Amino acid sequence: MRILTVDVGTGTQDIYLYDSRLDIENGFKLILPSPTMIVHRRIRQAMLARTPILLRGHQMGGGPSAWAAEAHARAGIPIYATQDAARTLNDELEKVAALGIKILSEDEADRLPSSVMRVDFLDFDFGAIAQAFAAFGVSLAGLDAVAVAVFDHGAAPPGVSDRQFRFDYLDRRLRERNRLSAFAYPATEIPSSLSRLQAVAASATSLACPLVVMDTAPAAVLGATFDPAVGKRRRKLIVNVGNFHTLAFRLGEGGATEGMGIEGVFEHHTGEIDLAKLESLLRALAAGSLRHEDVFNDMGHGAIVYSQEPLEIGKDEFDVIVTGPRRSMFQGATADPALHLRPYFAVPFGDMMIAGCFGLLAAAADVLPGVREVVQASLYGAGGRAIAPWDIE
Protein backbone atom coordinates (compact mmCIF):
# COMPACT_ATOMS: atom_id res chain seq x y z
CA MET A 1 0.00 0.00 0.00
CA ARG A 2 1.28 3.47 -0.91
CA ILE A 3 -0.08 6.82 0.28
CA LEU A 4 1.22 10.24 -0.74
CA THR A 5 1.06 12.85 2.05
CA VAL A 6 1.62 16.57 1.40
CA ASP A 7 1.74 19.14 4.22
CA VAL A 8 1.45 22.61 2.66
CA GLY A 9 2.82 25.42 4.80
CA THR A 10 3.78 29.04 4.21
CA GLY A 11 7.51 28.42 3.81
CA THR A 12 7.68 24.83 2.59
CA GLN A 13 5.56 21.96 1.35
CA ASP A 14 6.66 18.77 3.07
CA ILE A 15 6.04 15.53 1.19
CA TYR A 16 6.23 11.93 2.37
CA LEU A 17 5.49 8.81 0.35
CA TYR A 18 4.32 6.02 2.63
CA ASP A 19 4.96 2.43 1.51
CA SER A 20 3.58 -0.27 3.79
CA ARG A 21 6.37 -2.66 2.74
CA LEU A 22 8.98 -0.42 4.37
CA ASP A 23 9.76 0.83 7.84
CA ILE A 24 8.37 4.35 8.24
CA GLU A 25 11.88 5.81 8.34
CA ASN A 26 12.63 4.45 4.85
CA GLY A 27 9.79 6.31 3.11
CA PHE A 28 10.82 8.88 0.48
CA LYS A 29 10.67 12.54 1.55
CA LEU A 30 10.82 15.92 -0.19
CA ILE A 31 11.03 19.37 1.44
CA LEU A 32 10.24 21.94 -1.27
CA PRO A 33 9.24 25.60 -1.50
CA SER A 34 5.59 26.13 -0.65
CA PRO A 35 3.13 26.91 -3.45
CA THR A 36 2.57 30.43 -2.11
CA MET A 37 6.34 31.07 -2.17
CA ILE A 38 6.59 29.75 -5.74
CA VAL A 39 3.80 32.11 -6.83
CA HIS A 40 5.40 34.98 -4.89
CA ARG A 41 8.65 34.59 -6.82
CA ARG A 42 6.88 34.39 -10.20
CA ILE A 43 4.90 37.57 -9.55
CA ARG A 44 7.95 39.44 -8.28
CA GLN A 45 9.87 38.49 -11.43
CA ALA A 46 6.96 39.74 -13.56
CA MET A 47 6.86 42.99 -11.60
CA LEU A 48 10.56 43.61 -12.17
CA ALA A 49 9.97 43.13 -15.91
CA ARG A 50 6.71 45.18 -15.70
CA THR A 51 4.81 42.31 -17.30
CA PRO A 52 0.99 42.22 -17.03
CA ILE A 53 -0.23 39.08 -15.26
CA LEU A 54 -3.35 36.96 -14.90
CA LEU A 55 -3.97 35.05 -11.67
CA ARG A 56 -5.94 31.94 -12.51
CA GLY A 57 -6.75 28.53 -11.06
CA HIS A 58 -7.94 27.96 -7.51
CA GLN A 59 -8.04 29.64 -4.14
CA MET A 60 -4.76 28.91 -2.38
CA GLY A 61 -2.69 29.96 0.61
CA GLY A 62 -2.22 33.71 0.81
CA GLY A 63 0.53 35.55 2.61
CA PRO A 64 3.48 35.79 0.18
CA SER A 65 1.35 35.21 -2.95
CA ALA A 66 -1.16 37.87 -1.90
CA TRP A 67 1.54 40.37 -0.90
CA ALA A 68 3.22 40.01 -4.29
CA ALA A 69 -0.07 40.47 -6.15
CA GLU A 70 -0.87 43.61 -4.15
CA ALA A 71 2.62 45.01 -4.82
CA HIS A 72 2.17 44.34 -8.55
CA ALA A 73 -1.09 46.33 -8.53
CA ARG A 74 0.45 49.20 -6.54
CA ALA A 75 3.23 49.40 -9.10
CA GLY A 76 0.61 50.28 -11.73
CA ILE A 77 1.17 47.15 -13.80
CA PRO A 78 -1.99 45.52 -15.21
CA ILE A 79 -3.11 42.56 -13.12
CA TYR A 80 -6.16 40.38 -13.70
CA ALA A 81 -7.64 37.51 -11.71
CA THR A 82 -10.36 34.92 -12.12
CA GLN A 83 -12.88 34.79 -9.30
CA ASP A 84 -11.54 31.60 -7.71
CA ALA A 85 -7.93 32.83 -7.74
CA ALA A 86 -8.96 36.26 -6.45
CA ARG A 87 -10.47 34.68 -3.32
CA THR A 88 -6.90 33.92 -2.25
CA LEU A 89 -6.61 37.62 -1.45
CA ASN A 90 -10.09 38.08 0.04
CA ASP A 91 -13.38 36.19 -0.01
CA GLU A 92 -15.10 39.53 -0.69
CA LEU A 93 -14.20 40.17 -4.33
CA GLU A 94 -15.08 43.87 -4.23
CA LYS A 95 -12.18 44.32 -1.81
CA VAL A 96 -9.85 42.59 -4.28
CA ALA A 97 -11.06 44.86 -7.07
CA ALA A 98 -10.43 47.88 -4.81
CA LEU A 99 -6.74 46.93 -4.81
CA GLY A 100 -6.59 47.58 -8.54
CA ILE A 101 -6.98 43.96 -9.63
CA LYS A 102 -9.50 43.43 -12.43
CA ILE A 103 -11.76 40.43 -11.80
CA LEU A 104 -12.57 38.45 -14.95
CA SER A 105 -14.78 35.52 -15.86
CA GLU A 106 -13.06 32.40 -17.15
CA ASP A 107 -14.08 33.28 -20.72
CA GLU A 108 -12.73 36.81 -20.38
CA ALA A 109 -9.47 35.46 -18.96
CA ASP A 110 -9.08 33.06 -21.87
CA ARG A 111 -9.33 35.99 -24.32
CA LEU A 112 -6.44 37.94 -22.82
CA PRO A 113 -3.44 38.28 -25.17
CA SER A 114 -0.41 36.03 -24.82
CA SER A 115 1.61 39.03 -23.62
CA VAL A 116 -0.21 38.67 -20.27
CA MET A 117 1.70 36.14 -18.18
CA ARG A 118 -0.46 33.40 -16.68
CA VAL A 119 0.21 32.62 -13.00
CA ASP A 120 -1.49 29.44 -11.83
CA PHE A 121 -2.85 29.41 -8.28
CA LEU A 122 -3.16 26.05 -6.54
CA ASP A 123 -2.01 24.54 -3.26
CA PHE A 124 -1.69 20.98 -4.50
CA ASP A 125 0.04 20.33 -7.82
CA PHE A 126 0.04 16.56 -8.18
CA GLY A 127 1.60 16.72 -11.64
CA ALA A 128 4.61 18.68 -10.43
CA ILE A 129 5.11 16.36 -7.44
CA ALA A 130 4.84 13.30 -9.69
CA GLN A 131 7.46 14.81 -12.02
CA ALA A 132 9.80 15.42 -9.10
CA PHE A 133 9.54 11.80 -7.98
CA ALA A 134 9.81 10.54 -11.57
CA ALA A 135 13.13 12.36 -11.96
CA PHE A 136 14.47 9.92 -9.37
CA GLY A 137 12.82 6.85 -10.88
CA VAL A 138 9.84 6.74 -8.51
CA SER A 139 6.37 6.45 -10.06
CA LEU A 140 3.24 7.72 -8.32
CA ALA A 141 0.97 5.54 -10.43
CA GLY A 142 -1.29 3.21 -8.50
CA LEU A 143 -1.45 5.14 -5.21
CA ASP A 144 -3.97 3.88 -2.67
CA ALA A 145 -4.70 7.36 -1.28
CA VAL A 146 -3.46 10.95 -1.17
CA ALA A 147 -3.65 13.16 1.93
CA VAL A 148 -3.08 16.94 1.82
CA ALA A 149 -2.99 19.46 4.67
CA VAL A 150 -3.55 23.21 4.31
CA PHE A 151 -4.59 25.91 6.77
CA ASP A 152 -8.19 27.00 6.16
CA HIS A 153 -9.67 30.06 7.89
CA GLY A 154 -13.04 29.19 6.42
CA ALA A 155 -15.20 31.59 4.41
CA ALA A 156 -16.83 33.79 7.03
CA PRO A 157 -20.08 35.52 6.03
CA PRO A 158 -19.81 39.30 5.46
CA GLY A 159 -19.63 41.15 8.75
CA VAL A 160 -18.52 38.10 10.74
CA SER A 161 -15.02 38.09 12.27
CA ASP A 162 -12.68 35.70 10.43
CA ARG A 163 -11.02 34.94 13.75
CA GLN A 164 -14.26 34.12 15.53
CA PHE A 165 -15.57 32.13 12.57
CA ARG A 166 -12.42 30.01 12.51
CA PHE A 167 -12.50 29.33 16.24
CA ASP A 168 -16.22 28.58 16.28
CA TYR A 169 -15.48 25.92 13.66
CA LEU A 170 -12.69 24.40 15.77
CA ASP A 171 -14.94 24.29 18.84
CA ARG A 172 -17.92 22.89 16.97
CA ARG A 173 -15.86 20.19 15.32
CA LEU A 174 -14.28 19.06 18.59
CA ARG A 175 -17.66 18.85 20.27
CA GLU A 176 -18.84 16.63 17.42
CA ARG A 177 -15.76 14.39 17.38
CA ASN A 178 -13.17 14.91 20.10
CA ARG A 179 -9.97 13.85 18.35
CA LEU A 180 -7.33 15.46 16.18
CA SER A 181 -8.44 13.54 13.11
CA ALA A 182 -11.78 15.39 13.38
CA PHE A 183 -10.10 18.00 11.19
CA ALA A 184 -9.56 15.52 8.34
CA TYR A 185 -12.17 14.82 5.67
CA PRO A 186 -12.57 12.57 2.66
CA ALA A 187 -12.84 14.86 -0.37
CA THR A 188 -16.56 14.12 -0.70
CA GLU A 189 -17.32 15.27 2.86
CA ILE A 190 -15.61 18.67 3.11
CA PRO A 191 -17.88 21.31 4.72
CA SER A 192 -18.90 24.02 2.26
CA SER A 193 -17.46 26.75 4.48
CA LEU A 194 -13.92 25.34 4.18
CA SER A 195 -13.20 26.95 0.84
CA ARG A 196 -9.47 26.28 0.76
CA LEU A 197 -9.91 22.57 1.47
CA GLN A 198 -12.60 22.57 -1.22
CA ALA A 199 -10.11 24.17 -3.62
CA VAL A 200 -7.56 21.42 -2.92
CA ALA A 201 -10.17 18.82 -3.82
CA ALA A 202 -11.07 20.75 -6.99
CA SER A 203 -7.43 20.77 -8.06
CA ALA A 204 -7.13 16.99 -7.58
CA THR A 205 -10.05 15.69 -9.63
CA SER A 206 -7.66 13.71 -11.87
CA LEU A 207 -6.59 11.47 -8.97
CA ALA A 208 -7.57 7.83 -9.38
CA CYS A 209 -7.56 7.19 -5.62
CA PRO A 210 -9.27 8.60 -2.51
CA LEU A 211 -8.24 12.06 -1.32
CA VAL A 212 -8.17 13.19 2.32
CA VAL A 213 -7.75 16.86 3.26
CA MET A 214 -6.89 18.20 6.70
CA ASP A 215 -6.01 21.33 8.65
CA THR A 216 -2.25 21.74 9.07
CA ALA A 217 -1.86 22.37 12.82
CA PRO A 218 -3.85 19.33 14.04
CA ALA A 219 -1.89 17.24 11.52
CA ALA A 220 1.42 18.46 12.97
CA VAL A 221 0.29 17.91 16.57
CA LEU A 222 -0.99 14.43 15.77
CA GLY A 223 2.30 13.66 14.01
CA ALA A 224 4.28 14.85 17.04
CA THR A 225 2.59 12.21 19.20
CA PHE A 226 4.59 9.53 17.36
CA ASP A 227 7.78 10.67 19.07
CA PRO A 228 8.45 7.85 21.59
CA ALA A 229 8.98 10.25 24.51
CA VAL A 230 5.69 12.00 23.71
CA GLY A 231 3.80 8.77 23.22
CA LYS A 232 4.64 7.58 26.72
CA ARG A 233 2.69 10.41 28.32
CA ARG A 234 -0.94 9.83 29.23
CA ARG A 235 -1.68 13.57 29.18
CA LYS A 236 0.36 16.22 27.41
CA LEU A 237 0.57 19.79 26.18
CA ILE A 238 1.61 20.16 22.53
CA VAL A 239 2.08 23.44 20.66
CA ASN A 240 2.59 23.91 16.94
CA VAL A 241 4.35 27.24 16.38
CA GLY A 242 3.58 28.00 12.75
CA ASN A 243 4.75 30.88 10.60
CA PHE A 244 1.37 32.65 10.86
CA HIS A 245 -0.63 30.73 13.46
CA THR A 246 0.20 29.06 16.77
CA LEU A 247 -2.13 26.32 18.04
CA ALA A 248 -1.77 24.47 21.31
CA PHE A 249 -3.70 21.36 22.31
CA ARG A 250 -3.99 19.84 25.76
CA LEU A 251 -4.40 16.12 25.15
CA GLY A 252 -5.69 13.42 27.45
CA GLU A 253 -7.19 10.01 27.01
CA GLY A 254 -10.17 9.45 24.77
CA GLY A 255 -9.83 8.54 21.09
CA ALA A 256 -9.92 4.80 20.49
CA THR A 257 -7.51 4.98 17.56
CA GLU A 258 -5.31 7.88 18.57
CA GLY A 259 -5.46 7.04 22.27
CA MET A 260 -6.23 10.64 23.22
CA GLY A 261 -8.94 13.24 23.53
CA ILE A 262 -8.66 17.03 23.41
CA GLU A 263 -9.02 18.66 26.84
CA GLY A 264 -8.42 22.22 25.61
CA VAL A 265 -7.12 24.31 22.73
CA PHE A 266 -6.12 27.85 21.85
CA GLU A 267 -5.10 29.52 18.60
CA HIS A 268 -3.19 32.78 18.27
CA HIS A 269 -1.32 34.64 15.55
CA THR A 270 2.40 33.92 15.84
CA GLY A 271 3.28 37.50 14.93
CA GLU A 272 1.31 38.78 17.94
CA ILE A 273 3.14 36.76 20.59
CA ASP A 274 6.60 36.36 22.08
CA LEU A 275 7.92 33.58 24.29
CA ALA A 276 6.69 35.18 27.51
CA LYS A 277 3.15 35.57 26.19
CA LEU A 278 3.12 32.08 24.71
CA GLU A 279 4.30 30.51 27.95
CA SER A 280 1.65 32.42 29.89
CA LEU A 281 -1.06 31.07 27.57
CA LEU A 282 0.31 27.53 27.82
CA ARG A 283 0.40 27.67 31.62
CA ALA A 284 -3.20 28.88 31.69
CA LEU A 285 -4.25 26.13 29.25
CA ALA A 286 -2.56 23.53 31.47
CA ALA A 287 -4.25 24.93 34.57
CA GLY A 288 -7.66 25.04 32.87
CA SER A 289 -8.02 28.78 33.55
CA LEU A 290 -7.55 30.08 30.00
CA ARG A 291 -10.57 31.99 28.67
CA HIS A 292 -11.63 32.67 25.11
CA GLU A 293 -11.44 36.43 25.56
CA ASP A 294 -7.84 36.16 26.85
CA VAL A 295 -6.83 35.20 23.32
CA PHE A 296 -9.49 36.79 21.13
CA ASN A 297 -9.10 40.25 22.68
CA ASP A 298 -5.36 39.99 22.04
CA MET A 299 -5.93 39.58 18.25
CA GLY A 300 -5.88 35.79 18.42
CA HIS A 301 -8.61 33.35 17.42
CA GLY A 302 -9.67 32.09 20.83
CA ALA A 303 -9.47 29.39 23.48
CA ILE A 304 -11.64 26.80 25.12
CA VAL A 305 -11.10 24.27 27.91
CA TYR A 306 -13.20 21.10 27.86
CA SER A 307 -11.79 19.46 31.01
CA GLN A 308 -11.44 21.27 34.30
CA GLU A 309 -8.88 18.79 35.61
CA PRO A 310 -5.55 20.68 35.58
CA LEU A 311 -2.55 19.24 33.78
CA GLU A 312 0.38 19.38 36.20
CA ILE A 313 3.62 20.63 34.68
CA GLY A 314 7.06 21.07 36.19
CA LYS A 315 7.26 17.50 37.52
CA ASP A 316 9.64 15.80 35.12
CA GLU A 317 12.01 16.39 32.22
CA PHE A 318 9.77 18.60 30.05
CA ASP A 319 6.58 20.65 30.34
CA VAL A 320 5.50 21.28 26.76
CA ILE A 321 6.04 19.44 23.47
CA VAL A 322 6.94 21.77 20.62
CA THR A 323 6.78 21.42 16.85
CA GLY A 324 6.40 23.74 13.86
CA PRO A 325 8.62 26.01 11.72
CA ARG A 326 8.84 28.74 14.38
CA ARG A 327 9.73 26.40 17.22
CA SER A 328 13.00 28.32 17.63
CA MET A 329 10.94 30.74 19.75
CA PHE A 330 11.65 28.28 22.57
CA GLN A 331 15.41 28.17 22.05
CA GLY A 332 17.12 28.98 25.34
CA ALA A 333 13.93 28.51 27.33
CA THR A 334 15.56 25.75 29.40
CA ALA A 335 18.22 28.12 30.76
CA ASP A 336 16.18 28.76 33.90
CA PRO A 337 13.33 26.26 34.52
CA ALA A 338 12.02 28.51 37.27
CA LEU A 339 11.28 31.20 34.69
CA HIS A 340 10.53 29.17 31.55
CA LEU A 341 8.60 26.11 30.57
CA ARG A 342 10.90 23.28 29.65
CA PRO A 343 10.30 22.42 25.99
CA TYR A 344 10.72 19.09 24.27
CA PHE A 345 11.21 19.31 20.51
CA ALA A 346 9.31 16.37 19.08
CA VAL A 347 11.06 14.21 16.46
CA PRO A 348 8.51 11.64 15.23
CA PHE A 349 10.18 8.76 13.40
CA GLY A 350 13.39 10.78 13.48
CA ASP A 351 12.15 13.76 11.43
CA MET A 352 10.54 16.94 12.78
CA MET A 353 10.03 18.48 9.33
CA ILE A 354 7.43 15.94 8.27
CA ALA A 355 5.51 15.65 11.53
CA GLY A 356 2.47 16.91 9.63
CA CYS A 357 2.83 14.13 7.08
CA PHE A 358 2.79 11.50 9.82
CA GLY A 359 -0.30 13.15 11.26
CA LEU A 360 -1.92 13.12 7.83
CA LEU A 361 -1.14 9.43 7.51
CA ALA A 362 -2.71 8.66 10.88
CA ALA A 363 -5.77 10.77 10.08
CA ALA A 364 -6.19 9.10 6.69
CA ALA A 365 -6.22 5.75 8.47
CA ASP A 366 -8.94 7.07 10.74
CA VAL A 367 -11.26 8.35 8.01
CA LEU A 368 -10.58 5.83 5.21
CA PRO A 369 -11.57 2.31 6.30
CA GLY A 370 -9.86 0.80 3.27
CA VAL A 371 -6.37 1.78 4.44
CA ARG A 372 -6.91 1.68 8.21
CA GLU A 373 -5.57 -1.72 9.20
CA VAL A 374 -2.39 -1.58 7.13
CA VAL A 375 -1.44 2.00 8.04
CA GLN A 376 -2.14 1.58 11.72
CA ALA A 377 0.05 -1.53 11.77
CA SER A 378 2.91 0.60 10.42
CA LEU A 379 2.35 3.56 12.74
CA TYR A 380 1.40 1.84 15.98
CA GLY A 381 2.79 -1.66 15.56
CA ALA A 382 6.21 -3.05 16.41
CA GLY A 383 8.77 -4.79 14.24
CA GLY A 384 10.15 -4.09 10.78
CA ARG A 385 8.50 -4.49 7.41
CA ALA A 386 8.90 -7.61 5.36
CA ILE A 387 11.06 -6.16 2.57
CA ALA A 388 14.18 -4.02 2.19
CA PRO A 389 14.15 -0.84 0.06
CA TRP A 390 16.45 -2.30 -2.58
CA ASP A 391 14.09 -5.20 -3.15
CA ILE A 392 11.16 -3.02 -4.25
CA GLU A 393 10.56 -2.92 -8.01
Secondary structure, 3 states (H helix, E strand, C coil): CEEEEEEECCCEEEEEEEECCCCHHHCEEEEEECHHHHHHHHHHHHHHCCCCEEEEECCCCCCHHHHHHHHHHHCCCCEEEEHHHHCCCCCCHHHHHCCCCEEECHHHHHCCCCCCEEEEECCCCHHHHHHHHHCCCCCCCCCCEEEEEECCCCCCCCCCCHHHHHHHHHHHHHHHCCCHHHHEEEHHHCCCCCHHHHHHHHCCCCCCCCEEEEEHHHHHHHHHCCCHHHHCCCCEEEEEECCCEEEEEEEECCCCCCCCEEEEEEEEEHHHCCHHHHHHHHHHHHHCCCCHHHHHCCCCCEEEECCCCCCCCCCCCCCEEEECCCHHHHCCHHHCCCCCCCEEECCHHHCCCCHHHHHHHHHHHHHCHHHHHHHHHHHHCCCCCCCCHHHCC
